[in-house]
Amino acid sequence: MSTHPAHALPRHHASAGASVAATVGTGGLADWSRIVVATVARGVVAALLGLAFWAVAPAVLGWQPTTVMTGSMAPRIHVGDVVVSRPVDPLSLHQGQVLLFDDPDQAGHLRLHRFDAPGVDGAIVTKGDANPSADSSPVAREAVHGVAMVRVPAVGLPVVWAREGDWAHLGLAAAALAVLLVLTTLDSALRRCASSATDVDGDASPPGGGGSGGEPAGEDEEARLASPTTPRRLHRRLHRRARRRRTTAAVSAAVIATSTIGLMLPAEAVAAPFRSTTASPTSSLTATTVVAPTALTCTNTSGSSGVVIGWSYASSEVPEKFELMYGSTVLATTTAGTQRSVTYDQGALLALGNRYTLTVRTTLAGSWTATSTSTTSVQVTALVLASAVRC
């Protein structure tokens, strides 16, 4: 009755591990660098596939993914994010929810804004988080598609670039993805060598793990490797591994294609009402023109060293204020937009009868201005402690 020595059973595992270590060890640092880079690249690709999956998969449940095209919901939601919305009963909507709804100002478009306040007749007033004021058009509850539930960051940026014609960024993204896929194959030769070495060691070992009568298992290794059955087994195993790799690549390509199609299909969720020119049946805008003062006059004041500058203003719009100007310097300002004159009595520190040409500027809504083409002039005589301004 033959027995197997205790050291014969783990001999196969030791030879397989030694073959892998030898395969990598021959290249030293360069081989380890390729392994690290390829592993990181595969991790990045897996992360991108995961993001694409979560952007598309909820559609199976009837949820609606949309690509955010503007930044009015920042900082919570950014351009290029994909937001998945869950259908909800319109009567259960409440303040604070981020809603996906039909844009009331652009037929056929969607908008993604927050429920800001209840409106009249059950309507909803919405507002972008980054906008200073609420949207001008209320939203009917029946126009709400759903409540935002999942945000997948940045995965929709290629869609944004494609819709906006930003081919430079789109090309760079495609090139980066191609480089990333190439990097995932950097260690393929090392993995194939290691697999081949392991297969050879595995096929070479006899079923019992060693020779009979206490003979070492590696004693007739050359004879076993020369056996005509070993190459056939090795080729069959390599063929099966190659088939599995092709299947994995096909599945990955299918996931990428499905994710890309899924990201391209969702309608744009335009988050800002001023994204483009619109025609609104429920809102109206009134334009106005800033009118400059005319017919400037100068009148000396009795018993005073100053003058009164007057003007006419031919507009029903009440401005914020009027300003008396010397070039770009403001000399005096009215306290109300209804005033039509201002007193000026402050001369320069030193002026011996110098004459200055003055204008009057209208200021409307803080930043809109118009300066008169009509002018008047004053003569200034001033020393350090006293001054006189006369027409």
C-alpha positions in Angstrom: 0.0 0.0 0.0 1.6 3.2 -1.2 1.6 6.4 0.9 2.1 10.1 -0.1 4.6 12.2 1.7 3.3 15.2 3.6 5.3 17.6 1.5 3.9 16.5 -1.8 0.4 18.0 -1.6 1.3 21.8 -1.5 4.0 21.4 -4.1 1.5 22.4 -7.0 0.5 25.6 -5.2 4.1 26.6 -4.5 5.1 26.1 -8.1 2.0 28.1 -9.4 2.8 31.0 -7.0 6.5 30.9 -8.0 5.6 31.1 -11.7 3.5 34.3 -11.1 6.2 35.9 -9.0 8.8 35.0 -11.5 6.7 36.4 -14.4 6.4 39.8 -12.7 9.8 39.7 -11.1 11.7 39.5 -14.3 10.6 43.0 -15.3 11.1 44.5 -11.9 9.7 48.0 -11.3 8.4 48.5 -14.9 6.1 45.4 -14.6 4.8 46.5 -11.2 4.1 50.0 -12.6 2.1 48.6 -15.5 0.1 46.5 -13.1 -0.7 49.5 -10.8 -1.6 51.8 -13.8 -3.8 49.2 -15.4 -5.6 48.4 -12.1 -6.3 52.1 -11.4 -7.6 52.5 -15.0 -9.9 49.6 -14.6 -11.2 51.1 -11.4 -11.9 54.4 -13.1 -13.7 52.6 -16.0 -15.8 50.7 -13.4 -16.7 53.9 -11.6 -17.8 55.5 -14.9 -19.9 52.5 -15.8 -21.4 52.6 -12.3 -22.4 56.2 -12.7 -23.9 55.6 -16.1 -25.8 52.6 -14.7 -27.4 54.7 -11.9 -28.3 57.4 -14.4 -30.2 55.0 -16.7 -31.3 52.0 -14.6 -34.1 53.8 -12.6 -35.9 54.4 -15.9 -36.9 50.7 -15.7 -39.0 51.6 -12.7 -40.8 54.4 -14.6 -38.5 57.2 -13.1 -37.4 59.9 -15.5 -33.7 60.8 -15.9 -32.9 64.3 -17.2 -29.7 66.1 -18.1 -29.3 69.5 -16.4 -28.3 72.1 -18.9 -28.0 75.3 -16.8 -26.6 76.3 -13.4 -29.6 78.0 -11.7 -29.9 75.1 -9.2 -26.2 75.5 -8.0 -24.6 74.6 -5.7 -26.8 71.5 -5.1 -27.1 70.6 -8.8 -24.6 71.6 -11.5 -24.6 71.7 -15.3 -24.0 68.1 -16.7 -25.5 66.3 -13.7 -28.2 63.7 -14.4 -31.2 64.0 -12.1 -33.6 61.1 -11.8 -37.2 62.1 -10.8 -39.8 59.8 -9.3 -43.4 60.2 -10.3 -45.6 61.5 -7.5 -49.2 62.5 -6.7 -49.6 66.2 -7.5 -51.6 66.7 -4.3 -48.7 65.4 -2.2 -46.2 68.1 -3.4 -44.9 70.4 -0.7 -42.4 73.3 -0.3 -38.7 72.5 -0.6 -39.0 69.7 -3.1 -37.0 69.9 -6.3 -39.6 69.3 -9.1 -39.3 68.4 -12.8 -42.2 70.0 -14.7 -43.2 71.3 -18.1 -41.7 74.7 -18.6 -44.5 77.3 -18.6 -42.5 79.7 -20.7 -41.2 77.3 -23.4 -43.6 74.7 -24.8 -42.1 71.3 -25.2 -39.3 71.9 -22.7 -38.7 70.8 -19.1 -37.5 72.8 -16.1 -36.0 71.6 -12.8 -36.6 74.1 -10.0 -37.5 74.0 -6.3 -41.1 74.4 -4.9 -40.7 77.9 -3.4 -44.3 78.8 -2.3 -47.9 78.0 -3.0 -49.6 80.0 -5.7 -53.2 81.0 -6.4 -55.8 78.4 -7.4 -53.5 75.5 -6.3 -50.6 76.5 -8.5 -46.9 76.3 -7.5 -44.4 79.1 -7.4 -40.9 77.8 -8.3 -37.4 79.2 -7.9 -33.9 78.2 -8.9 -31.6 78.0 -5.9 -29.1 80.2 -7.6 -31.6 82.8 -8.9 -32.2 85.9 -6.8 -36.0 85.8 -7.3 -38.8 83.3 -8.0 -39.9 82.3 -11.5 -42.4 84.8 -12.9 -44.8 82.1 -14.3 -46.6 79.8 -11.9 -46.8 76.1 -12.5 -49.9 73.9 -12.5 -49.7 70.8 -10.4 -50.7 68.7 -13.3 -47.6 69.9 -15.2 -45.3 68.3 -12.6 -43.6 65.1 -13.9 -42.0 64.1 -10.6 -39.8 64.9 -7.6 -36.0 64.7 -8.0 -34.6 61.7 -6.0 -31.2 60.8 -7.5 -28.4 63.0 -8.7 -25.6 61.5 -10.7 -22.8 64.1 -10.9 -21.2 65.2 -14.2 -22.1 62.1 -16.2 -24.2 64.1 -18.6 -21.5 66.6 -19.6 -20.9 65.0 -23.0 -24.6 65.5 -23.7 -24.3 69.2 -22.8 -21.3 69.6 -25.0 -23.0 67.9 -27.9 -26.2 70.0 -27.6 -24.1 73.2 -27.4 -21.8 72.3 -30.2 -18.7 72.3 -27.9 -16.8 69.8 -30.0 -13.4 70.6 -28.4 -14.5 69.4 -25.0 -16.3 66.4 -26.5 -13.3 65.4 -28.5 -11.0 65.7 -25.4 -13.4 63.5 -23.4 -13.5 60.9 -26.2 -9.7 60.9 -26.4 -9.4 60.6 -22.6 -11.8 57.6 -22.6 -9.8 55.9 -25.4 -6.5 56.4 -23.5 -8.2 55.1 -20.3 -9.3 51.9 -22.1 -5.8 51.4 -23.5 -4.3 51.8 -20.1 -6.5 48.9 -18.8 -4.6 46.5 -21.1 -1.1 47.5 -20.0 -0.7 44.4 -17.8 -2.5 41.9 -20.2 0.7 40.3 -21.3 1.8 39.8 -17.7 -1.5 38.3 -16.8 -1.4 35.9 -19.8 2.1 34.8 -18.9 1.1 34.2 -15.3 -2.1 32.3 -16.4 -0.1 30.1 -18.8 2.5 29.3 -16.2 -0.2 28.4 -13.7 -2.0 26.2 -16.3 1.3 24.3 -17.1 2.0 23.7 -13.4 -1.6 22.6 -12.8 -1.7 20.2 -15.7 1.8 18.8 -14.8 0.8 17.6 -11.4 -0.5 14.1 -11.1 -3.9 13.4 -9.6 -2.4 12.2 -6.3 -0.3 15.3 -5.9 3.0 13.3 -5.9 4.8 10.1 -6.9 4.3 6.8 -5.1 6.8 5.4 -2.6 7.8 8.8 -1.3 9.3 9.9 -4.6 9.4 13.7 -5.1 6.6 15.0 -7.3 9.0 17.0 -9.6 11.3 14.1 -10.3 9.8 13.3 -13.7 8.5 16.8 -14.6 10.2 16.9 -18.0 8.5 13.7 -19.0 5.1 15.0 -17.9 5.5 18.3 -19.8 6.5 16.4 -22.9 3.3 14.4 -22.8 1.1 15.0 -25.9 -2.0 15.6 -23.6 -0.5 18.6 -21.9 -0.6 21.0 -24.9 -4.2 20.1 -25.7 -5.3 20.9 -22.1 -3.4 24.1 -22.1 -4.9 25.2 -25.4 -8.4 24.3 -24.2 -7.9 26.4 -21.0 -6.5 29.3 -22.9 -9.4 29.1 -25.4 -11.9 29.2 -22.6 -10.1 32.2 -21.0 -10.1 34.1 -24.3 -13.8 33.4 -24.7 -14.5 34.7 -21.3 -12.5 37.8 -22.0 -14.4 38.4 -25.2 -17.7 37.9 -23.4 -16.7 40.4 -20.7 -15.6 42.9 -23.4 -18.9 42.5 -25.2 -20.9 43.0 -22.0 -18.9 46.1 -21.1 -19.4 47.5 -24.6 -23.2 46.8 -24.3 -23.3 48.6 -21.0 -21.4 51.6 -22.3 -23.6 51.8 -25.4 -26.8 51.4 -23.4 -25.7 54.1 -20.9 -24.8 56.5 -23.7 -28.1 56.0 -25.5 -29.9 56.4 -22.2 -28.1 59.7 -21.5 -28.8 61.1 -24.9 -32.5 60.2 -24.8 -33.7 62.2 -21.7 -35.1 65.7 -22.4 -33.0 68.6 -21.3 -34.0 69.9 -17.9 -33.4 73.6 -18.4 -33.0 75.1 -15.0 -32.9 78.8 -15.8 -35.8 80.9 -17.3 -33.4 83.2 -19.2 -31.5 80.5 -21.0 -32.8 81.6 -24.5 -35.4 83.8 -26.2 -38.9 82.7 -25.3 -42.4 83.7 -26.1 -44.6 83.6 -23.0 -48.4 83.8 -23.1 -48.6 84.5 -19.3 -45.9 87.1 -18.8 -45.1 90.5 -20.3 -42.1 92.8 -20.2 -42.2 96.6 -20.6 -39.1 98.4 -21.9 -38.1 101.9 -20.9 -35.6 104.5 -22.1 -33.5 106.7 -19.9 -34.2 110.3 -20.9 -31.4 112.9 -20.5 -32.2 116.4 -19.1 -32.5 119.3 -21.5 -32.5 123.1 -21.4 -30.0 123.6 -18.6 -30.1 127.1 -16.9 -27.9 128.9 -14.4 -29.3 131.5 -11.9 -27.3 133.5 -9.4 -28.7 133.4 -5.9 -29.0 136.7 -4.0 -27.2 137.0 -0.7 -25.3 133.8 -1.4 -22.1 132.7 -3.1 -23.8 129.9 -5.0 -25.9 129.4 -8.1 -29.0 127.3 -9.0 -28.7 125.0 -11.9 -32.1 124.1 -13.4 -33.2 121.8 -16.3 -36.2 120.3 -18.1 -37.1 116.6 -18.1 -39.5 115.4 -20.8 -40.4 112.0 -19.5 -43.2 110.6 -17.3 -40.7 108.1 -15.8 -39.6 109.3 -12.4 -35.8 108.7 -12.1 -33.9 107.8 -9.0 -32.0 111.0 -9.0 -30.3 113.7 -11.0 -26.6 114.6 -10.7 -24.7 117.8 -11.5 -21.6 116.8 -13.4 -18.3 118.4 -14.3 -16.8 115.8 -16.7 -17.0 112.6 -14.8 -17.0 114.3 -11.4 -20.3 114.5 -9.4 -20.6 118.0 -8.0 -24.1 117.8 -6.5 -27.0 115.3 -6.3 -30.8 115.8 -5.9 -32.6 114.1 -3.0 -35.6 113.1 -5.2 -36.2 112.3 -8.8 -38.9 114.9 -9.0 -36.5 117.8 -8.5 -35.6 120.0 -11.5 -32.9 122.1 -9.9 -29.9 121.9 -7.6 -27.8 124.5 -5.7 -24.0 124.5 -6.3 -21.8 126.7 -4.1 -18.6 124.7 -3.5 -15.7 125.9 -5.5 -12.1 124.6 -5.9 -9.4 125.2 -3.3 -7.7 127.7 -5.6 -9.4 129.2 -8.6 -9.1 132.7 -9.9 -12.1 133.2 -12.1 -11.9 129.9 -13.8 -15.0 128.9 -15.9 -16.3 125.4 -15.9 -18.8 123.7 -18.2 -21.4 121.6 -16.4 -24.0 118.9 -17.4 -26.8 117.1 -15.6 -27.1 113.2 -15.6 -30.3 111.2 -15.1 -29.9 108.0 -13.0 -32.6 105.3 -13.3 -32.8 102.0 -11.4 -29.3 102.4 -9.9 -27.3 101.7 -13.0 -29.0 103.2 -16.1 -27.9 106.7 -16.9 -28.2 109.4 -19.6 -26.2 112.7 -19.6 -27.5 115.9 -21.1 -26.1 117.3 -24.3 -27.3 120.7 -23.1 -24.7 122.5 -20.9 -24.3 125.5 -18.8 -21.1 127.2 -17.4 -20.2 128.8 -14.1 -17.3 131.0 -13.0 -15.5 130.0 -9.8 -13.3 132.3 -7.7 -11.9 130.6 -4.7 -9.2 130.8 -2.1 -8.5 128.3 0.7 -11.2 129.6 3.1 -13.7 131.2 0.8 -15.2 130.7 -2.6 -17.8 132.2 -4.9 -19.6 130.5 -7.8 -21.4 132.8 -10.3 -23.1 132.2 -13.6 
